[in-house]
Amino acid sequence: MKPTVKIFILLFILLNLNVLYSQNKDVMNDKKLETATLGAGCFWCVEAVFQSLKGVESVTSGYSGGNVNHPTYREVTSGQTGHAEVVQIKYDPEIINYEELLAVFWRTHDPTTQNRQGPDIGSQYRSVIFYHNENQKLVAEKSKNNLDVSGEFSNLIVTDIEPFSNFYAAEDYHQDFYQKNPNQPYCKFRIDPKIEKMQNEFQNYLK
């Protein structure tokens, strides 16, 4: 076979491989992700919980529901901005749906305490669901009502269900906090028990 023919065949193969790669990339980019915004106390804890779930593509810690644009962590922890510490979750509903996310949400924090999760006290630590559309609102309200009726919690759920209005990503050092600081005392005493609970109760949901 002549060298020019070999080169032509090689170029043809490379061109087709590139087309296949581009098609697969487009399919991946076309994946329909949805967004959930949830607050359940310190976002370090909540982030670690939802990062472990199948179908969750990303989890970003941040602030939502307040009246100050681009607040800092110091401002939010003062309790004066109206924001809650939250996580914004991008997930694939074909793998995990909103109702399943809420099942994890309810069982990995105490939704019956007002503005408090353990030692974390203040409105910035409130239990809250910020819904992004009417369907999320209906699912959240139904899920909350069913739990109250079930008597799973000895006290009534005080979780707020509010329309989503804003989200500001927290400072870089807050992102992936548990992954970066697994031996930090707060992680050992507050986050490790939540991860253990996930492994015991939601094994089928885990990556």
Secondary structure, 3 states (H helix, E strand, C coil): CCHHHHHHHHHHHHHHHHHHHHHHHHHHHCCCCEEEEEEECCHHHHHHHHHCECCEEEEEEEEECCCCCCCCHHHHHCCCCCCEEEEEEEECCCCCCHHHHHHHHHHCCCCCCCCEECCEECHHHCEEEEECCHHHHHHHHHHHHHHHHHCCCCCCCCCEEEECCCCEECCHHHCCHHHHCCCCHHHHHHHHHHHHHHHHHCHHHEC
